[in-house]
């Protein structure tokens, strides 16, 4: 059956994010449609493939885009899966739109380009407001994370979350329903936020509605913990961390590197109060906190690995010009730059984000990155081949390579110009 015949046989509307982004002149990544007055049997007879288990969702036989039967939902249990679904043919378009989270996501576009907007989404779009559709918003705790992510995505366009929506998000947080969310779902929203232009807004929004203290208390606790004013004019560790995340976004689109930058100072959350504003040893103090978070939310290993390295070695990188050759080589070995040539650039980008994520230091140069990269590149010229040809074996080869790399670093360090910039603590 042709697409034209399918179109003539069904009453359907483009809905959700595609309508919203089309009206905002943003790229549309995927299109979702809702079908009114149909049944699973009719959809299958038209050549659609059913993919939804909890409610009827079908793939178009030609475009493979998703078409869902209009439905209503009723809360039955905890979490975001505790719903029963009614997808009978008599469910109206307005009823289907009513179950959606935000007014700007509750608009529909028909085949002729006419908009159905029962909840004033167009007005909120024009006023740059993210507002819930109804009090049924509180039935799905996942919406707290989704709204925070939308806030981060559209922040650059001037969008803010409506006060009354923040109030409902706070209500969800205080109910404990967030704890019913699966680890995978929470991490998916965090990971998605790290790909947005302003992921710091995601974190700040979660903090505002008291969700951050439930989902990531170690990060939330950074607010109010002071740093030495000499190195951190912004003082607050939480504010500093958000500034670091902003800087990371300027430097890279890689969510793994951004996550490492976000986690770099978690160790300061466990510094005893009587030691403030000093945080001696916070680098290693953050390691178990990162391990704990990554285990809790089943964070992919590549994220955890880089976050651990940045936490442990960011001060070493800041003090690169002061380090002796043996220490530099030890850092290279621990980071394992020899097996993974991509790891050092990621570490250095995170460290630069930390260095620039300070009040008044946003555009300061970070020559440490070029310096360490130069030393690393020189060390890569040392290979095992000449030592094998000399007849060395096993441990003797490793020792010879180590000595050659150490000599290379020492030589370059002696030739380097003195760097008189202040090093951070």
C-alpha positions as CSV (number, residue, x, y, z in Angstrom):
1,X,0.0,0.0,0.0
2,X,1.3,3.4,-0.9
3,X,2.0,6.3,1.5
4,X,-0.9,8.2,-0.1
5,X,-3.3,5.4,0.4
6,X,-2.2,5.1,4.1
7,X,-2.6,8.8,4.5
8,X,-6.1,8.7,3.1
9,X,-7.1,5.8,5.4
10,X,-6.0,7.3,8.7
11,X,-6.6,10.5,10.7
12,X,-3.2,11.4,12.2
13,X,-1.3,14.4,13.5
14,X,2.3,15.3,14.0
15,X,2.8,15.8,17.7
16,X,5.2,16.5,20.5
17,X,8.7,17.7,20.0
18,X,8.6,17.9,16.3
19,X,5.8,20.5,16.4
20,X,7.6,22.5,19.1
21,X,10.9,22.5,17.3
22,X,9.3,23.3,13.9
23,X,7.8,26.4,15.5
24,X,11.1,27.3,17.1
25,X,12.9,26.8,13.7
26,X,15.1,24.2,15.3
27,X,16.2,21.0,13.5
28,X,13.7,18.2,13.9
29,X,15.5,15.0,14.8
30,X,12.5,12.6,14.7
31,X,8.8,12.8,14.0
32,X,6.1,11.2,16.1
33,X,2.5,10.9,15.0
34,X,-0.7,10.2,16.9
35,X,-3.6,8.3,15.1
36,X,-7.2,9.1,16.0
37,X,-10.1,6.6,15.7
38,X,-8.0,3.6,14.6
39,X,-7.3,0.1,16.0
40,X,-4.3,-2.2,16.1
41,X,-6.0,-4.4,13.6
42,X,-6.4,-1.6,11.1
43,X,-2.8,-0.5,11.6
44,X,-1.5,-4.0,10.9
45,X,-3.8,-4.3,7.8
46,X,-2.2,-1.2,6.4
47,X,1.2,-2.7,6.7
48,X,2.4,-1.1,10.0
49,X,4.6,-3.0,12.3
50,X,3.7,-3.0,16.0
51,X,6.6,-2.2,18.4
52,X,4.9,-1.0,21.6
53,X,4.3,-3.5,24.4
54,X,2.7,-1.2,27.0
55,X,0.6,0.7,24.4
56,X,0.1,0.5,20.7
57,X,3.0,2.1,18.8
58,X,3.5,1.2,15.1
59,X,6.2,1.8,12.5
60,X,5.1,3.2,9.1
61,X,5.8,0.6,6.4
62,X,7.6,3.2,4.2
63,X,9.1,5.9,6.4
64,X,9.6,3.8,9.6
65,X,8.4,6.8,11.6
66,X,6.4,6.1,14.8
67,X,2.6,6.2,14.8
68,X,0.9,5.8,18.2
69,X,-2.8,5.3,18.7
70,X,-4.3,8.1,20.8
71,X,-4.5,7.1,24.4
72,X,-5.2,8.1,27.9
73,X,-3.3,7.0,31.0
74,X,-4.2,6.3,34.6
75,X,-1.8,6.1,37.5
76,X,-1.7,2.7,39.1
77,X,1.6,2.4,40.9
78,X,4.9,4.1,41.7
79,X,7.5,5.3,39.2
80,X,7.1,6.2,35.5
81,X,5.9,2.7,34.5
82,X,2.9,2.6,36.9
83,X,0.2,3.4,34.4
84,X,-2.7,1.7,32.7
85,X,-3.4,2.7,29.1
86,X,-6.6,3.1,27.2
87,X,-6.1,3.2,23.4
88,X,-9.6,2.6,22.3
89,X,-10.8,4.3,19.0
90,X,-13.0,6.8,20.9
91,X,-10.0,8.5,22.6
92,X,-9.9,12.1,21.2
93,X,-6.9,14.2,20.1
94,X,-7.4,16.5,23.1
95,X,-7.5,13.6,25.5
96,X,-4.2,12.3,24.1
97,X,-2.6,15.8,24.3
98,X,-3.8,16.2,27.9
99,X,-1.6,13.4,29.2
100,X,1.6,15.2,27.9
101,X,4.0,16.9,30.2
102,X,4.4,20.5,29.0
103,X,2.1,22.8,27.1
104,X,4.7,23.3,24.4
105,X,4.8,19.6,23.9
106,X,1.0,19.3,23.8
107,X,0.3,20.7,20.3
108,X,-0.6,18.8,17.2
109,X,-0.2,19.6,13.5
110,X,-2.6,18.0,10.9
111,X,-1.9,17.1,7.3
112,X,-2.8,20.6,6.1
113,X,-0.6,22.5,8.6
114,X,-3.4,23.4,11.0
115,X,-2.4,23.5,14.7
116,X,-4.5,22.0,17.5
117,X,-3.5,23.8,20.7
118,X,-5.9,23.1,23.6
119,X,-3.5,24.1,26.4
120,X,-2.1,27.4,25.0
121,X,1.3,25.9,24.1
122,X,1.7,28.5,21.4
123,X,1.4,31.3,23.9
124,X,3.9,29.7,26.3
125,X,6.2,29.1,23.3
126,X,6.1,32.8,22.5
127,X,6.6,33.8,26.1
128,X,9.5,31.2,26.5
129,X,7.8,29.4,29.4
130,X,8.0,25.7,30.2
131,X,4.7,25.0,31.9
132,X,2.9,21.7,32.9
133,X,-0.3,20.8,31.1
134,X,-2.2,19.8,34.3
135,X,-1.8,18.6,37.8
136,X,-1.5,15.0,36.4
137,X,2.1,16.1,35.8
138,X,2.9,14.8,39.3
139,X,1.9,11.3,38.4
140,X,5.1,10.7,36.5
141,X,8.4,11.4,38.4
142,X,10.5,11.1,35.3
143,X,9.0,14.5,34.2
144,X,11.2,16.2,36.8
145,X,14.3,15.1,34.9
146,X,12.7,15.7,31.5
147,X,11.7,19.3,32.3
148,X,15.1,20.0,33.7
149,X,16.6,18.7,30.5
150,X,14.3,20.8,28.4
151,X,15.3,23.8,30.5
152,X,18.9,23.2,29.7
153,X,18.1,22.6,26.0
154,X,16.1,25.8,25.5
155,X,17.9,28.1,27.9
156,X,19.8,29.8,25.1
157,X,16.5,30.8,23.6
158,X,15.4,32.4,26.9
159,X,13.2,29.7,28.2
160,X,12.5,29.3,32.0
161,X,10.4,26.9,34.0
162,X,7.1,28.3,35.3
163,X,7.1,28.8,39.1
164,X,4.0,26.6,39.4
165,X,5.7,23.9,37.5
166,X,8.8,24.1,39.8
167,X,6.4,23.8,42.7
168,X,4.9,20.5,41.3
169,X,8.4,19.2,40.6
170,X,9.3,20.0,44.2
171,X,6.2,18.2,45.3
172,X,7.3,15.1,43.4
173,X,10.8,15.3,44.9
174,X,9.4,15.6,48.4
175,X,7.1,12.6,47.8
176,X,10.1,10.3,47.3
177,X,8.7,9.1,44.0
178,X,12.0,9.9,42.3
179,X,13.6,7.0,44.1
180,X,11.2,4.7,42.2
181,X,12.9,5.6,38.9
182,X,15.2,3.0,37.5
183,X,18.9,3.6,37.6
184,X,19.1,3.4,33.8
185,X,16.4,6.0,33.3
186,X,18.0,8.5,35.6
187,X,21.4,8.1,34.0
188,X,19.8,8.4,30.5
189,X,18.4,11.8,31.4
190,X,21.7,12.9,32.9
191,X,23.6,11.7,29.9
192,X,21.2,13.4,27.5
193,X,21.6,16.7,29.5
194,X,25.4,16.5,29.0
195,X,24.8,16.8,25.2
196,X,22.8,20.0,25.6
197,X,24.2,23.5,25.2
198,X,23.7,24.4,28.9
199,X,23.8,21.2,31.0
200,X,24.5,23.3,34.1
201,X,20.9,24.5,33.8
202,X,19.8,20.9,34.1
203,X,21.7,20.6,37.4
204,X,20.6,23.9,38.7
205,X,16.9,23.1,37.9
206,X,17.2,19.8,39.7
207,X,18.7,21.6,42.7
208,X,15.9,24.2,42.7
209,X,13.2,21.6,43.0
210,X,15.1,19.5,45.6
211,X,15.6,16.6,43.2
212,X,19.4,16.9,43.2
213,X,19.7,16.2,46.9
214,X,17.9,13.0,46.4
215,X,19.5,11.8,43.2
216,X,23.1,13.1,43.7
217,X,23.6,14.4,47.2
218,X,27.4,14.6,46.9
219,X,27.1,17.1,44.1
220,X,24.3,18.9,45.8
221,X,26.4,19.3,49.0
222,X,29.0,21.4,47.1
223,X,26.8,24.5,47.4
224,X,27.8,26.4,50.4
225,X,31.2,24.8,50.8
226,X,33.9,27.6,50.4
227,X,37.1,27.6,48.5
228,X,40.2,29.8,49.1
229,X,39.4,33.2,47.7
230,X,42.9,33.4,46.3
231,X,42.2,30.7,43.7
232,X,38.4,30.9,43.7
233,X,36.9,34.4,43.8
234,X,33.5,32.8,43.3
235,X,34.1,31.0,46.7
236,X,31.2,28.5,46.5
237,X,32.2,25.0,45.3
238,X,28.8,24.5,43.8
239,X,29.0,27.7,41.8
240,X,32.6,26.8,40.7
241,X,31.4,23.4,39.5
242,X,28.7,24.9,37.4
243,X,31.2,27.4,35.9
244,X,33.5,24.5,35.1
245,X,30.7,22.7,33.4
246,X,30.0,25.8,31.3
247,X,33.7,26.0,30.3
248,X,33.7,22.3,29.4
249,X,30.8,23.0,27.0
250,X,32.8,25.7,25.4
251,X,35.8,23.4,24.9
252,X,34.1,20.2,23.7
253,X,30.8,18.5,22.8
254,X,32.0,15.2,24.2
255,X,29.6,14.2,27.1
256,X,32.3,12.0,28.7
257,X,34.7,14.9,29.1
258,X,31.8,17.1,30.4
259,X,30.9,14.5,33.0
260,X,34.5,14.3,34.2
261,X,34.6,18.1,34.5
262,X,31.3,17.9,36.5
263,X,32.8,15.3,38.9
264,X,36.2,16.8,39.4
265,X,35.6,18.4,42.8
266,X,33.2,16.0,44.4
267,X,35.8,15.2,47.1
268,X,35.3,18.7,48.5
269,X,31.8,17.6,49.7
270,X,33.4,15.4,52.4
271,X,36.1,17.9,53.6
272,X,35.6,18.4,57.4
273,X,34.0,21.7,58.1
274,X,36.8,22.8,60.5
275,X,39.3,22.6,57.6
276,X,37.4,24.9,55.2
277,X,38.2,26.7,53.0
278,X,41.2,24.3,52.4
279,X,40.5,21.0,50.7
280,X,43.8,19.1,50.9
281,X,43.5,15.7,49.5
282,X,40.1,16.3,47.9
283,X,41.3,14.8,44.6
284,X,41.5,11.3,46.0
285,X,38.6,11.8,48.4
286,X,36.4,12.2,45.3
287,X,37.3,8.8,43.9
288,X,35.0,6.7,46.1
289,X,32.2,9.2,45.6
290,X,32.5,8.8,41.8
291,X,32.7,5.0,42.1
292,X,29.5,5.1,44.2
293,X,27.6,7.3,41.8
294,X,28.6,5.3,38.8
295,X,27.7,2.0,40.5
296,X,24.3,3.4,41.6
297,X,23.3,4.5,38.2
298,X,25.2,2.0,36.1
299,X,27.2,4.6,34.4
300,X,29.2,3.3,31.4
301,X,32.8,2.6,32.2
302,X,34.2,5.2,29.8
303,X,32.5,7.9,31.8
304,X,33.7,6.5,35.2
305,X,37.3,6.0,34.0
306,X,37.8,9.5,32.8
307,X,36.0,11.1,35.8
308,X,38.3,9.1,38.2
309,X,41.4,10.2,36.3
310,X,40.4,13.9,36.3
311,X,39.5,13.9,39.9
312,X,42.8,12.3,40.9
313,X,45.1,14.3,38.6
314,X,43.6,17.7,37.9
315,X,45.9,19.4,40.4
316,X,48.9,17.6,38.9
317,X,48.0,19.1,35.5
318,X,47.6,22.6,37.0
319,X,51.0,22.3,38.5
320,X,52.6,20.8,35.5
321,X,55.5,23.3,35.3
322,X,56.4,22.6,38.9
323,X,56.5,18.8,38.6
324,X,59.8,16.9,38.3
325,X,60.2,14.6,35.4
326,X,59.6,11.4,37.4
327,X,56.3,12.7,38.7
328,X,55.2,13.7,35.1
329,X,56.1,10.2,33.9
330,X,54.3,8.7,36.8
331,X,51.1,10.7,35.9
332,X,51.4,9.6,32.3
333,X,51.8,5.9,33.4
334,X,48.8,6.2,35.7
335,X,46.6,7.8,33.1
336,X,47.8,5.1,30.8
337,X,48.4,7.4,27.9
338,X,50.5,4.8,26.1
339,X,47.6,2.5,25.4
340,X,45.0,5.1,24.8
341,X,46.1,8.2,22.9
342,X,42.7,9.8,23.3
343,X,42.8,9.9,27.1
344,X,45.3,12.7,27.7
345,X,43.4,15.3,25.5
346,X,40.2,14.5,27.4
347,X,41.9,14.9,30.8
348,X,43.5,18.2,29.7
349,X,40.3,19.6,28.4
350,X,38.6,18.8,31.7
351,X,41.5,20.4,33.6
352,X,41.4,23.5,31.4
353,X,37.6,23.7,32.1
354,X,38.4,23.6,35.9
355,X,41.2,26.3,35.5
356,X,38.9,28.6,33.5
357,X,35.8,27.9,35.6
358,X,36.6,30.6,38.1
359,X,35.4,34.2,38.4
360,X,37.6,36.4,36.3
361,X,39.6,33.5,35.0
362,X,37.2,32.5,32.2
363,X,39.5,33.5,29.3
364,X,42.9,32.9,30.9
365,X,45.4,30.8,28.9
366,X,46.2,27.3,30.0
367,X,49.7,26.6,28.8
368,X,49.9,23.5,30.9
369,X,47.9,21.6,28.3
370,X,50.4,22.4,25.5
371,X,53.3,21.6,27.8
372,X,52.1,18.2,28.8
373,X,51.1,17.4,25.3
374,X,54.5,18.3,24.0
375,X,56.1,16.0,26.6
376,X,53.8,13.2,25.8
377,X,54.4,13.5,22.1
378,X,58.1,13.4,22.7
379,X,57.8,10.2,24.8
380,X,55.8,8.4,22.1
381,X,59.0,8.5,19.9
382,X,60.5,6.1,22.3
383,X,59.8,2.5,21.1
384,X,60.9,-1.0,22.1
385,X,62.5,-1.8,18.8
386,X,66.1,-0.6,19.5
387,X,66.1,-2.4,22.8
388,X,64.8,-5.6,21.3
389,X,67.6,-5.4,18.7
390,X,70.1,-5.0,21.5
391,X,68.9,-8.3,22.9
392,X,67.0,-7.0,25.9
393,X,63.9,-8.9,27.1
394,X,60.9,-8.5,29.3
395,X,61.5,-6.2,32.3
396,X,64.8,-5.0,30.9
397,X,63.0,-3.5,27.9
398,X,60.5,-1.8,30.2
399,X,63.3,-0.3,32.3
400,X,65.1,0.9,29.2
401,X,61.9,2.6,27.8
402,X,61.3,4.2,31.2
403,X,64.8,5.7,31.3
404,X,64.6,6.9,27.7
405,X,61.2,8.6,28.4
406,X,62.6,10.1,31.6
407,X,65.6,11.5,29.7
408,X,63.4,12.9,27.0
409,X,61.1,14.7,29.6
410,X,64.1,16.0,31.6
411,X,65.8,17.4,28.4
412,X,62.6,19.2,27.3
413,X,61.9,20.5,30.8
414,X,65.4,22.0,31.0
415,X,64.9,23.6,27.6
416,X,61.5,25.0,28.4
417,X,61.1,28.6,29.3
418,X,60.3,29.4,32.9
419,X,56.6,29.7,33.4
420,X,55.9,32.4,36.0
421,X,52.1,32.2,36.0
422,X,50.4,31.4,39.3
423,X,49.4,27.8,39.8
424,X,46.1,26.9,41.3
425,X,45.7,25.0,44.5
